[in-house]
Amino acid sequence: MSSFSEDDAFEAAAVPLSQQAMARPSAAYLDGLNPAQREAVETLSGPVLMLAGAGTGKTKALTTRIAHLLATGTARPHEILAVTFTNKAAREMKSRIGGLMGEAVEGMPWLGTFHSVCAKQLRRHAELVGLKSNFTILDTDDQIRLMKQLIEAAGIDHKRWPARMLSGIIDGWKNKALTPDKIPVAESGAFDHKGPELYAAYQRRLLDLNAVDFGDILLHMVTIFQNHPDVLAQYQRWFRYILVDEYQDTNVAQYMWLRLLAASHKNICCVGDDDQSIYAWRGAEVGNILRFEKDFPGAHVVRLEENYRSTPHILAAASGVIAANKGRLGKTLFTSREDGEKVRLIGHWDGEEEARWIGEEVEAMQRGTRGMAPMGLDDMAILVRASHQMRAFEDRFLTIGLPYRVIGGPRFYERMEIRDAMAYFRLAVSPEDDLAFERIVNTPKRGLGDKAVQTIQRTARTNGVSLVEGARLVCQGKLLGGKGLKELTILVASLDRWHAQVRAEADTHVELAEMILDESGYTGFWQNDKTPEAPGRLENLKELVKALENFENLQGFLEHVSLIMDNEQEEQGEKVSIMTLHAAKGLEFPAVFLPGWEDGLFPSQRSMDESGMKGLEEERRLAYVGITRAEEICTVSFAANRRVYGQWQSAMPSRFIDELPQEHVEVLTPPGLYGGGYGAAGMSASASPAMAGMVGSDLHEKAHKADVYNSPGWKRLQSRSQQRGMSMPSEARNMTIDMDAVSAFTEGERVFHQKFGYGEVMGIEGDKLVIEFDKAGSKHVVARFIVSADNADDVPF
């Protein structure tokens, strides 16, 4: 039986209508709308899709529509359901409505985020899904701990199937509104085909605890509405008007919840932009907005196309890119603004030069030496595809003293995986670093809990030695047992070996860093982690190793980072913003830099590999979002080469560059020492005849083989680059670049590793080998640490 009644469900219902409806202002609040916005506001009956392009005033139209419902007496405050994705957006919506109405908005209990509204509903009907109204909402840590218990109870190998991975899979099922009994066979293979069984056990355990996770909040309400038509009918009567912000970001569960609520009166207005759907990785379904007219026959579609943010050149460039997507509803943005500057396109030799040039450009724009009025640092943003790209800009800006902020995440050297890796490096240089030891002693997990760490600390204190020496004494005295003792012994021996190599300088510091991350199991830990964050953390670790190349040794690098961390106090004043393209959605800046437009980086190779054409189209929407963040100046850049693990790798300009309309793009050449041309393909013989001949011709040949570059855009770059040569950083002039590096090993070959012993190569992934070791199992190992089994006896370890 339901725990609510029509009499007590909404407190506002007991208030006389004369008090609920706010004083009606004059229709002056409609005067600031353009014709399309006004049409969307005044079309109150039936389903409405407000297809709102970037910068077209969709929040203004949405909030004015709510004010219009209230002002005309069409609906009372409690009869309006308005949902969005963030608390910030909900607060802004309420504030804007109050401004339009001339007073603060009161009595709108159903304006909020999806989760806040559904949580309020679920508290009223908790018993219908076996809960009590005072249920607890678990955080991520609690969920992981509960998952671990279930995996252990099921006798499943937690290393192969981590708890965090199970949590992610179950959350994905909940986003699709799938209960344990409805999991498709095609998705049930994980966890030795016990995924649905573990999901069911997890749900039972949550009920025992009177708890829910975030995914349950929506899933339970969808289940209640499906199984209890009387409850659904009650809400359908009360929510006479439904408004949804950012509809393109809804997942299946949110979509079903909205469809069920709107099924009766169909007075639903969804606001969104299919061209800005960029969150498929967290469950968003762009198909929800694409099929709106099919879901709601006779729907009124209003296209908001007048942009109030960007110049015509910027809008035309963004439109040119997004037009290549097939799965879209289509719209054409326009503006009444003057032409402004064209989108600027520039190529660089490598990522470090790209960061240098952008730093100089930011300073020039700040001083007003670009022939335009000075621009504040708060007005400039650098938007990257992947977080690991931030490192080059952070290092450069710290070097030249340019204030910056990272939005949507920590600074590069503050990230968890970077701090962990740095702790290993610190111990290799200085084994007396107790803080570093405490951080990594059980990272990754070595079976060393709090009691084991306390034993190490007590032993160290008693003997007046460092924690590493305390750990050595614990191992010698066998003061621990089981797996913990074995793993601690291995760790101490590894620390000794790494420290000896630092002192003897037997390996380059870059190779040593790779070896430390590999042999410690830290790289493997993130390779085995199946959460969405893991690939990004691995990329950050690669970028950390890349940063070492600019220093003579580990010691110098650690000192550099210490100075950076010491310089991180928040200073007052303006700062350049650095963030990912995903974090930039909804923001706008007068000047935007879009670095790293190279195939494989952007569009992301991983996204294309995992999702094919669907992934490519989402990447293109991300490019559209990036360009449309810019109000006045938009600069797209790419690098011809990037150094990975000490080796140069050539990069092709992003296919999205070729989709930029020629008439709206200005091709630049970098000023100063590093000036001229486009990447390796445009180098002149004056830079280095051997390099220019090999790299230029090779890239040119590759370009012609790739149909996407055998096009007007690519030929334009080629033609322009031949007019002025491009000089290279001095350290690169005498280097040889292996454009198509071939592994020295082959699949099936027997090999040897100092720590893991003998094994067989099962796969080759660039400079990494997948090896099935006889005793250590499957590992991902950097190829340079491997020798052929035939030569194992000749290696002086």
Rosetta blueprint (number, residue, H / E / L):
1 M L
2 S L
3 S L
4 F L
5 S L
6 E L
7 D L
8 D L
9 A L
10 F L
11 E H
12 A H
13 A H
14 A H
15 V L
16 P L
17 L H
18 S H
19 Q H
20 Q H
21 A L
22 M L
23 A L
24 R L
25 P L
26 S L
27 A H
28 A H
29 Y H
30 L H
31 D L
32 G L
33 L L
34 N L
35 P H
36 A H
37 Q H
38 R H
39 E H
40 A H
41 V H
42 E H
43 T L
44 L L
45 S L
46 G L
47 P L
48 V E
49 L E
50 M E
51 L E
52 A E
53 G L
54 A L
55 G L
56 T L
57 G L
58 K H
59 T H
60 K H
61 A H
62 L H
63 T H
64 T H
65 R H
66 I H
67 A H
68 H H
69 L H
70 L H
71 A H
72 T L
73 G L
74 T L
75 A L
76 R L
77 P H
78 H H
79 E H
80 I E
81 L E
82 A E
83 V E
84 T E
85 F L
86 T L
87 N H
88 K H
89 A H
90 A H
91 R H
92 E H
93 M H
94 K H
95 S H
96 R H
97 I H
98 G H
99 G H
100 L H
101 M H
102 G L
103 E L
104 A L
105 V L
106 E L
107 G L
108 M L
109 P L
110 W L
111 L E
112 G E
113 T E
114 F H
115 H H
116 S H
117 V H
118 C H
119 A H
120 K H
121 Q H
122 L H
123 R H
124 R H
125 H H
126 A H
127 E H
128 L H
129 V H
130 G L
131 L L
132 K L
133 S L
134 N L
135 F L
136 T E
137 I E
138 L L
139 D L
140 T H
141 D H
142 D H
143 Q H
144 I H
145 R H
146 L H
147 M H
148 K H
149 Q H
150 L H
151 I H
152 E H
153 A H
154 A L
155 G L
156 I L
157 D L
158 H L
159 K L
160 R L
161 W L
162 P L
163 A H
164 R H
165 M H
166 L H
167 S H
168 G H
169 I H
170 I H
171 D H
172 G H
173 W H
174 K H
175 N H
176 K L
177 A L
178 L L
179 T L
180 P H
181 D H
182 K H
183 I L
184 P L
185 V H
186 A H
187 E H
188 S L
189 G L
190 A H
191 F H
192 D H
193 H H
194 K L
195 G H
196 P H
197 E H
198 L H
199 Y H
200 A H
201 A H
202 Y H
203 Q H
204 R H
205 R H
206 L H
207 L H
208 D H
209 L L
210 N L
211 A E
212 V E
213 D L
214 F H
215 G H
216 D H
217 I H
218 L H
219 L H
220 H H
221 M H
222 V H
223 T H
224 I H
225 F H
226 Q H
227 N H
228 H L
229 P H
230 D H
231 V H
232 L H
233 A H
234 Q H
235 Y H
236 Q H
237 R H
238 W H
239 F L
240 R L
241 Y E
242 I E
243 L E
244 V E
245 D L
246 E L
247 Y H
248 Q H
249 D H
250 T L
251 N L
252 V H
253 A H
254 Q H
255 Y H
256 M H
257 W H
258 L H
259 R H
260 L H
261 L H
262 A H
263 A L
264 S L
265 H L
266 K L
267 N L
268 I E
269 C E
270 C E
271 V E
272 G E
273 D L
274 D H
275 D H
276 Q H
277 S L
278 I L
279 Y L
280 A H
281 W H
282 R H
283 G L
284 A L
285 E L
286 V L
287 G H
288 N H
289 I H
290 L H
291 R L
292 F H
293 E H
294 K H
295 D H
296 F L
297 P L
298 G L
299 A L
300 H E
301 V E
302 V E
303 R E
304 L E
305 E L
306 E E
307 N L
308 Y L
309 R L
310 S L
311 T L
312 P H
313 H H
314 I H
315 L H
316 A H
317 A H
318 A H
319 S H
320 G H
321 V H
322 I H
323 A L
324 A L
325 N L
326 K L
327 G L
328 R L
329 L L
330 G L
331 K L
332 T L
333 L L
334 F E
335 T L
336 S L
337 R L
338 E L
339 D L
340 G L
341 E L
342 K L
343 V E
344 R E
345 L E
346 I E
347 G E
348 H E
349 W E
350 D E
351 G H
352 E H
353 E H
354 E H
355 A H
356 R H
357 W H
358 I H
359 G H
360 E H
361 E H
362 V H
363 E H
364 A H
365 M H
366 Q H
367 R H
368 G L
369 T L
370 R L
371 G L
372 M L
373 A L
374 P L
375 M L
376 G L
377 L H
378 D H
379 D H
380 M E
381 A E
382 I E
383 L E
384 V E
385 R L
386 A L
387 S H
388 H H
389 Q H
390 M H
391 R H
392 A H
393 F H
394 E H
395 D H
396 R H
397 F H
398 L H
399 T H
400 I H
401 G L
402 L L
403 P L
404 Y E
405 R E
406 V E
407 I L
408 G L
409 G L
410 P L
411 R L
412 F H
413 Y H
414 E H
415 R L
416 M H
417 E H
418 I H
419 R H
420 D H
421 A H
422 M H
423 A H
424 Y H
425 F H
426 R H
427 L H
428 A H
429 V H
430 S L
431 P L
432 E L
433 D L
434 D H
435 L H
436 A H
437 F H
438 E H
439 R H
440 I H
441 V L
442 N L
443 T L
444 P L
445 K L
446 R L
447 G L
448 L L
449 G L
450 D H
451 K H
452 A H
453 V H
454 Q H
455 T H
456 I H
457 Q H
458 R H
459 T H
460 A H
461 R H
462 T H
463 N H
464 G L
465 V L
466 S L
467 L H
468 V H
469 E H
470 G H
471 A H
472 R H
473 L H
474 V H
475 C H
476 Q H
477 G H
478 K L
479 L L
480 L L
481 G L
482 G H
483 K H
484 G H
485 L H
486 K H
487 E H
488 L H
489 T H
490 I H
491 L H
492 V H
493 A H
494 S H
495 L H
496 D H
497 R H
498 W H
499 H H
500 A H
501 Q H
502 V H
503 R H
504 A H
505 E L
506 A L
507 D L
508 T L
509 H H
510 V H
511 E H
512 L H
513 A H
514 E H
515 M H
516 I H
517 L H
518 D H
519 E H
520 S L
521 G L
522 Y H
523 T H
524 G H
525 F H
526 W H
527 Q H
528 N H
529 D L
530 K L
531 T L
532 P L
533 E L
534 A H
535 P H
536 G H
537 R H
538 L H
539 E H
540 N H
541 L H
542 K H
543 E H
544 L H
545 V H
546 K H
547 A H
548 L H
549 E L
550 N L
551 F L
552 E L
553 N L
554 L H
555 Q H
556 G H
557 F H
558 L H
559 E H
560 H H
561 V H
562 S H
563 L H
564 I H
565 M H
566 D H
567 N L
568 E L
569 Q L
570 E L
571 E L
572 Q L
573 G L
574 E L
575 K L
576 V E
577 S E
578 I E
579 M E
580 T E
581 L H
582 H H
583 A H
584 A H
585 K L
586 G L
587 L L
588 E L
589 F E
590 P E
591 A E
592 V E
593 F E
594 L E
595 P L
596 G L
597 W L
598 E E
599 D L
600 G E
601 L L
602 F L
603 P L
604 S E
605 Q H
606 R H
607 S H
608 M H
609 D H
610 E H
611 S H
612 G H
613 M H
614 K H
615 G H
616 L H
617 E H
618 E H
619 E H
620 R H
621 R H
622 L H
623 A H
624 Y H
625 V H
626 G H
627 I H
628 T L
629 R L
630 A E
631 E E
632 E E
633 I E
634 C E
635 T E
636 V E
637 S E
638 F E
639 A E
640 A E
641 N E
642 R E
643 R E
644 V E
645 Y L
646 G L
647 Q E
648 W E
649 Q E
650 S E
651 A L
652 M L
653 P E
654 S L
655 R L
656 F L
657 I H
658 D H
659 E H
660 L L
661 P L
662 Q H
663 E H
664 H H
665 V E
666 E E
667 V E
668 L L
669 T L
670 P L
671 P L
672 G H
673 L H
674 Y H
675 G L
676 G L
677 G L
678 Y L
679 G L
680 A H
681 A H
682 G H
683 M L
684 S L
685 A L
686 S L
687 A L
688 S L
689 P H
690 A H
691 M H
692 A H
693 G H
694 M H
695 V H
696 G H
697 S H
698 D H
699 L H
700 H H
701 E H
702 K H
703 A H
704 H H
705 K H
706 A L
707 D H
708 V H
709 Y H
710 N L
711 S L
712 P H
713 G H
714 W H
715 K H
716 R H
717 L H
718 Q H
719 S H
720 R H
721 S H
722 Q H
723 Q H
724 R L
725 G L
726 M L
727 S L
728 M L
729 P L
730 S H
731 E H
732 A H
733 R L
734 N L
735 M L
736 T L
737 I L
738 D L
739 M L
740 D L
741 A L
742 V L
743 S L
744 A L
745 F L
746 T L
747 E L
748 G L
749 E L
750 R E
751 V E
752 F E
753 H E
754 Q L
755 K L
756 F L
757 G E
758 Y E
759 G E
760 E E
761 V E
762 M E
763 G E
764 I E
765 E E
766 G L
767 D L
768 K E
769 L E
770 V E
771 I E
772 E E
773 F E
774 D L
775 K L
776 A L
777 G E
778 S E
779 K E
780 H E
781 V E
782 V E
783 A H
784 R H
785 F H
786 I E
787 V E
788 S E
789 A H
790 D H
791 N H
792 A H
793 D H
794 D H
795 V L
796 P L
797 F L
